[in-house]
Amino acid sequence: MGVDYTTRKLAKKRRKSAIDPELESEGKHRRKSKRGRRAGCAAGTHRRRLRRPKGSDGAFAKWPEPIRRYMTGEGFEAPTPIQERAWRAALAGRDIQAVAEPGSGKTLGFLLPAAAALAAAGHNARTSPAGPLALVLVPTRELAAQVAAVGRTLQRTSGLRCAALYGGVERAGQVVVLQRRPHVVIATPGRLLDLADDSEIDLGGVAHVVLDEADKMLSLGLEPQLERLRALLLPEGSASARADDEGAERRAAGEAAGGPGARERPQVQLWTATMPDALRAAAARWLQRPRRLRALASGSAISRSVVQVVHVCAEHKKPAKLLKHLKQIQAAGEGQRNPPRVLIFVNRIKTARFVAGEVAAAGFRTALLHGDRPQAEREAAMRDFRSGKAQALVATDVAGRGLHIRNLPYVVNYDFPSRMEAYVHRVGRTGRLAAAGHAYSFFTRALARLAPPLLALLQEHGQDVDPNFVRLAEAAVSFGGIVR
């Protein structure tokens, strides 16, 4: 089927959000201050072009001063829908399970209310806690660095120090950072446990816990580490002092269980774009009477502004078809100051190396990102791609979670993922902030079992579907997912 590659026509394919008109307008309403633009891109939130009168707090007048100061200082005009709902619940002391589409402002959704609570408790640049007071757990090094970058912008207005802990780099430097007594720590589970086992970090004072990309965090690969952390952060008998509808009863129950000196239970927030039914029991182990929030433009977490194309293709034809697709994108971008960038996902490291070589040999400036590369090389690949020095980034699912790459118009699934949740997260790298995006996926018959749910998702989003894929999906239903 024909594919429309022009930015102008892609923009015409935007679809209005069914949940809130603000989701559709997020990408349009920006004020072009340098500092605000950088923070907003990482945080996935929006600004309006209208200049706010000096001294006016606008839509933030009802929020605590730390939120008000940060958002107005960064040039934001109003919170996104998920931010407003999450702030209200978090400031009331509730645990939160939030499911929202990529690019809807999740990072500030959990960081700002935690900062407001710490400020209300008297913390600022002059206080030096023995250990972190807020802890954000993330699945990848790249996401840890991205969230920490937003935390550092928050430090300018709140004075709350922020640190990132993740593997692939020397521990010594991170130990030095911890000696500066950060209030907020963003960490991957493995490195955090490594430092905790060596008594380099004290988790006894953590009052706010966030699991970002919670479905990935709760998956089997990280479950043993998370269970250890849950035992450290949410010990049995900890008292709950939440300000919810049954706060008094819960405080009494906590004191009865743990005595007057029982440690207060931290507030917990789980944030993700997808939460499969199979992981809900694991999520419930972290939460206590949570407020469940959803802000999706449809039943799934893919923005309505993304055009999704699925092409049924034999495995051996994929390299040639990929290069043809890239050349069409390149031709559509002729005359632009910066060529359009393309994020290409693969399932295996071996495939990543092969595809990166093919794309580079075809004349495209190419970066490579996968879990076996040293951390310095991973950071350099992301830096080159974000800056435009590299036009194509070939990556495994290391790049599929939470990363915000500003103005990324194209995603390609060279290898279709083995789970629909991974597809949603990959496609979510484009079309952020309601900007136009295009996701092109190669689909082989070996994955026929995924054809029916994928077809349902495409139809739900009003996408034009390749008739060959429709027939494949229908055959998969008839033959129990086995198609030869």
C-alpha positions in Angstrom: 0.0 0.0 0.0 1.1 3.6 -0.6 2.8 5.4 2.3 2.6 9.2 2.7 6.0 10.5 3.8 5.6 14.3 3.7 5.5 16.2 6.9 2.6 18.3 5.7 0.4 15.3 4.9 1.4 13.6 8.1 0.2 16.6 10.0 -3.2 16.4 8.2 -3.6 12.8 9.5 -3.7 13.9 13.2 -6.8 12.7 15.0 -8.5 14.5 17.8 -8.1 13.0 21.3 -11.2 11.3 22.6 -10.2 11.9 26.2 -9.5 15.6 26.4 -8.9 18.4 23.8 -5.8 19.4 25.7 -4.1 16.2 24.6 -4.5 17.2 21.0 -3.2 20.7 21.6 -0.2 19.9 23.8 2.3 20.1 21.0 1.0 23.4 19.8 1.0 25.4 23.0 4.7 26.2 23.7 6.5 29.3 24.7 9.9 29.4 23.2 12.2 30.1 26.1 15.4 28.1 25.8 15.5 26.8 29.4 11.8 26.0 29.4 12.0 24.3 26.0 14.7 21.9 27.2 12.9 21.0 30.4 9.6 20.5 28.7 10.9 18.1 26.1 12.4 15.9 28.7 9.3 16.1 30.9 6.8 15.5 28.2 4.7 18.6 29.0 3.4 21.5 27.0 3.6 25.3 26.9 1.5 27.9 25.2 2.8 30.6 22.9 0.9 33.3 24.8 3.1 35.3 27.1 1.8 35.2 30.7 1.6 38.6 32.4 4.5 39.1 34.8 3.6 37.9 38.3 0.6 35.9 37.1 0.4 32.2 38.1 -2.4 31.5 35.7 -3.7 27.9 35.9 -1.2 27.1 38.6 -2.6 29.5 41.2 -4.3 26.7 43.1 -1.2 24.5 43.4 1.5 24.6 46.1 4.2 27.1 45.7 7.0 24.7 44.5 4.8 23.5 41.7 3.7 27.0 40.9 7.2 28.4 40.8 8.6 25.6 38.7 5.8 25.5 36.1 5.6 29.3 35.6 9.4 29.7 35.7 9.7 27.1 32.9 7.0 28.8 30.8 4.2 26.3 31.1 0.7 27.6 30.7 -1.3 24.7 32.2 -0.8 21.1 33.4 -1.7 18.2 31.1 -4.8 16.3 32.1 -2.8 13.4 33.7 -0.6 15.9 35.6 -3.6 17.7 37.1 -5.3 14.5 38.3 -2.1 13.0 39.6 -1.0 16.1 41.5 -4.4 16.2 43.2 -4.2 12.6 44.3 -0.5 12.7 45.3 -0.9 15.9 47.3 -3.7 14.2 49.2 -1.3 11.5 50.2 -2.8 8.7 48.0 -0.9 5.9 46.4 -1.3 6.2 42.6 -1.4 3.8 39.7 -1.4 6.0 36.5 -1.6 4.8 32.9 -1.1 7.5 30.3 0.1 7.7 26.8 3.7 8.5 26.0 4.5 12.2 25.9 1.6 13.2 28.3 3.8 14.6 31.0 4.4 11.7 33.3 7.8 12.8 34.7 6.5 16.0 36.1 3.4 14.2 37.1 5.3 12.4 39.8 8.3 14.6 40.5 6.5 17.9 41.3 4.1 16.6 44.0 7.0 14.8 45.7 9.0 18.0 45.7 6.0 20.0 47.1 5.7 17.5 49.9 9.4 17.7 50.8 9.3 21.5 50.7 6.2 21.4 53.0 8.3 19.3 55.4 11.0 22.0 55.5 13.5 20.6 53.0 15.5 22.9 50.7 19.1 23.4 49.6 20.2 23.9 53.3 18.9 20.6 54.6 21.1 17.4 54.4 19.1 14.2 54.8 20.9 11.1 55.8 19.5 9.3 52.7 17.1 10.1 49.9 13.6 11.2 50.7 12.2 10.5 47.3 13.2 7.5 45.2 12.4 7.0 41.5 13.0 3.5 40.2 13.5 3.1 36.4 14.3 0.1 34.2 17.2 1.5 32.1 20.2 3.7 32.4 19.0 6.0 29.6 15.7 6.7 31.4 17.5 7.3 34.7 19.7 9.9 33.0 16.7 11.6 31.4 14.6 11.8 34.6 17.6 13.1 36.5 18.0 15.9 33.9 14.5 17.0 34.7 15.3 16.7 38.4 18.2 19.1 38.0 16.0 21.7 36.4 13.7 21.3 39.5 16.7 21.9 41.8 17.0 25.4 40.5 13.6 26.4 41.9 13.3 24.1 44.9 16.9 23.6 46.1 16.3 19.9 46.3 19.4 18.0 45.2 19.0 15.1 42.7 21.3 12.2 41.9 21.2 9.4 39.3 22.5 5.9 40.1 22.8 3.3 37.4 25.3 0.6 36.2 27.8 0.8 33.4 29.8 3.5 35.1 32.2 3.5 38.0 30.6 3.3 41.4 33.1 5.7 43.0 31.7 8.8 41.3 28.2 7.9 42.4 29.4 7.3 46.0 30.8 10.9 46.0 27.4 12.2 44.7 25.6 10.4 47.6 28.0 12.1 50.0 26.4 15.4 49.0 23.2 14.2 50.5 20.7 14.3 47.6 17.0 14.6 48.5 15.9 12.8 45.3 17.5 9.7 43.8 16.7 8.2 40.4 18.1 4.7 40.2 18.0 1.4 38.3 17.4 -1.5 40.8 20.7 -3.4 40.3 23.0 -0.4 41.1 20.7 0.8 43.9 20.9 -2.7 45.6 24.6 -2.8 45.0 25.1 0.5 46.9 22.6 -0.4 49.6 24.3 -3.8 50.3 27.6 -1.9 50.9 25.9 0.6 53.1 26.6 3.5 50.7 23.0 4.6 50.7 20.4 4.7 53.5 16.9 4.0 52.3 15.3 4.2 55.8 14.0 7.8 55.3 12.4 7.3 51.9 8.9 8.9 52.0 8.0 8.8 48.3 8.6 5.9 46.0 7.9 5.9 42.2 8.1 3.0 39.8 8.4 4.6 36.3 7.6 2.3 33.4 6.0 0.1 36.0 5.0 -2.7 33.8 8.7 -3.2 32.7 9.8 -2.9 36.3 7.4 -5.5 37.5 8.2 -8.0 34.7 10.0 -11.2 35.5 13.5 -10.0 34.6 13.5 -7.4 37.4 11.1 -9.1 39.9 13.8 -10.5 42.3 15.5 -7.1 42.6 12.2 -5.3 43.1 11.1 -7.8 45.7 14.2 -7.1 47.7 13.7 -3.3 47.3 10.0 -3.6 48.4 11.1 -5.4 51.6 13.5 -2.5 52.3 11.2 0.3 51.4 7.8 -1.1 52.6 8.6 -3.2 55.6 5.8 -5.2 57.3 4.3 -3.2 60.2 5.2 0.2 58.8 2.6 2.8 59.8 0.5 4.6 57.2 -0.1 8.3 57.8 -1.8 9.0 54.5 -4.4 11.8 54.3 -7.0 9.8 52.5 -10.6 8.9 53.4 -9.7 6.4 56.0 -6.5 8.1 57.2 -7.4 7.9 60.9 -8.3 4.2 60.8 -5.2 3.4 58.9 -2.9 5.3 61.3 -4.6 3.5 64.2 -4.1 0.1 62.5 -0.5 0.9 61.7 0.3 1.9 65.3 -1.4 -1.3 66.5 0.7 -3.4 64.2 4.0 -1.7 64.6 3.7 0.3 67.8 4.0 4.1 68.2 7.5 4.1 66.8 6.7 2.2 63.6 8.2 3.6 60.5 5.7 5.6 58.3 4.9 3.8 55.1 6.1 5.7 52.0 3.7 7.0 49.4 4.0 4.8 46.2 3.3 5.8 42.6 3.3 3.4 39.7 3.4 5.1 36.2 3.3 3.4 32.8 1.8 3.5 29.4 0.6 -0.1 29.6 -0.4 -2.4 32.5 -1.1 -5.9 31.3 -3.6 -7.9 33.4 -0.9 -10.4 34.2 1.0 -7.8 36.2 -1.8 -6.3 38.2 -1.3 -8.7 41.1 2.4 -7.7 41.3 1.5 -4.0 41.1 -1.0 -4.4 44.0 1.8 -5.6 46.3 3.3 -2.2 46.1 0.1 -0.2 46.6 -2.3 0.6 49.4 -5.8 1.8 48.5 -4.4 3.5 45.3 -6.1 6.1 43.2 -6.2 4.6 39.7 -5.8 7.1 36.9 -6.1 6.7 33.1 -5.5 9.3 30.5 -5.5 7.6 27.1 -6.8 9.0 23.8 -8.3 5.6 23.2 -8.2 2.1 24.6 -4.5 1.9 24.1 -1.7 4.3 24.9 -0.7 5.2 21.3 -1.3 8.8 20.4 -4.0 9.5 17.8 -1.5 11.7 16.0 0.6 8.7 14.9 0.0 7.1 11.5 0.6 3.3 11.9 1.5 1.2 8.8 2.0 -2.6 9.1 3.6 -4.3 6.1 3.5 -8.1 5.7 6.9 -9.1 4.6 9.1 -12.2 4.3 12.1 -12.1 6.6 14.7 -12.2 3.8 13.2 -9.2 2.1 13.3 -6.8 5.1 16.8 -5.3 4.5 16.0 -4.1 1.0 12.6 -2.9 1.9 14.0 -1.0 4.9 16.5 0.8 2.7 13.7 1.7 0.2 11.6 3.1 3.1 14.5 5.2 4.4 15.3 6.6 0.9 11.6 7.6 0.6 11.8 9.4 3.9 15.0 11.1 2.8 13.5 12.2 -0.4 10.5 13.6 1.4 12.8 15.6 3.6 14.8 17.3 0.8 15.1 21.0 1.3 14.8 20.8 5.0 17.6 22.2 7.1 17.8 19.0 9.2 17.0 15.6 7.6 14.2 13.8 9.4 15.4 11.3 11.9 14.4 7.6 12.1 14.4 5.3 15.1 14.8 1.7 13.9 13.9 -1.1 16.4 15.2 -4.6 16.3 14.8 -7.5 18.7 18.4 -8.9 19.0 21.9 -7.3 19.4 23.2 -9.3 16.4 20.4 -7.9 14.2 21.1 -4.4 15.5 24.7 -4.6 14.4 23.7 -6.0 11.0 21.0 -3.4 10.3 23.3 -0.5 11.5 25.9 -1.7 9.0 23.4 -1.9 6.2 22.0 1.5 6.9 25.4 3.2 7.2 26.6 1.5 4.0 23.6 3.1 2.2 24.9 6.5 3.1 22.9 7.4 6.3 24.6 8.7 9.4 23.9 5.9 11.8 24.1 5.4 15.6 23.8 2.1 17.4 22.2 1.4 20.8 22.0 -1.9 22.6 22.7 -3.3 26.1 26.1 -4.8 25.3 27.7 -1.4 24.5 29.7 0.4 27.2 27.7 3.2 28.9 29.9 5.9 27.3 29.1 4.6 23.8 25.3 4.3 24.7 25.3 7.9 25.9 27.2 9.1 22.8 24.7 7.3 20.5 21.8 9.0 22.2 23.5 12.4 22.1 24.3 12.1 18.4 20.8 11.1 17.6 19.1 13.8 19.7 21.4 16.5 18.2 20.8 15.3 14.6 24.4 14.3 14.1 23.0 10.8 13.4 20.0 10.5 11.1 19.2 6.9 12.0 19.4 5.2 15.4 19.3 1.4 15.3 18.3 0.1 18.8 17.0 -2.8 20.8 14.2 -2.2 23.3 16.7 -0.3 25.5 15.3 2.8 23.6 11.7 1.6 23.8 10.9 2.8 27.3 10.2 6.4 28.4 12.8 8.1 26.3 11.8 11.5 24.9 13.4 12.4 21.6 12.2 15.8 20.5 10.7 16.1 17.0 11.1 12.5 16.1 8.8 11.9 13.1 9.6 8.3 12.2 9.8 4.9 14.0 10.4 1.7 12.2 9.9 -1.8 13.6 12.4 -3.8 11.5 11.7 -6.7 13.9 8.1 -6.7 15.2 8.2 -7.2 19.0 7.0 -10.4 20.6 4.5 -8.6 22.8 1.9 -6.0 22.0 2.9 -3.9 25.1 6.4 -3.5 23.6 4.8 -2.3 20.3 2.9 0.4 22.1 6.0 1.6 23.9 8.1 1.6 20.7 5.5 3.5 18.7 5.2 5.9 21.5 8.6 7.4 20.7 7.0 9.3 17.9 3.9 11.5 17.8 4.7 12.9 21.3 3.0 16.0 22.5 0.3 15.4 19.8 2.9 16.1 17.0 2.5 14.2 13.8 4.3 10.8 13.7 4.7 7.8 11.5 5.3 4.2 12.6 6.2 1.6 9.9 6.3 -2.1 11.0 7.5 -5.2 9.1 5.3 -8.1 10.1 6.2 -11.8 9.2 3.9 -14.8 9.3 5.9 -16.2 12.2 4.1 -13.7 14.4 0.6 -14.5 13.2 -0.6 -15.0 16.8 -0.2 -11.2 17.2 -2.1 -10.3 14.1 -5.6 -10.3 15.6 -4.9 -8.0 18.5 -2.7 -5.7 16.3 -5.5 -5.5 13.7 -8.0 -4.6 16.5 -5.6 -1.8 17.7 -5.2 -0.4 14.1 -8.9 -0.4 13.5 -9.5 1.2 16.9 -7.2 4.1 15.8 -8.9 4.4 12.4 -5.8 3.4 10.5 -5.7 2.2 6.9 -4.8 -1.5 7.0 -3.0 -3.5 4.4 -5.5 -6.1 3.0 -2.7 -8.7 3.2 -2.5 -8.1 6.9 -6.2 -8.3 7.3 -6.2 -11.7 5.6 -3.3 -12.9 7.8 -5.2 -11.8 11.0 -8.4 -13.6 9.9 -6.4 -16.8 9.1 -4.7 -16.6 12.5 -8.1 -16.5 14.2 -9.3 -19.5 12.1 -6.2 -21.6 12.8 -5.4 -20.7 16.3 -2.5 -18.4 15.6 -0.6 -20.9 13.4 -0.3 -19.7 9.7 1.9 -21.3 7.2 
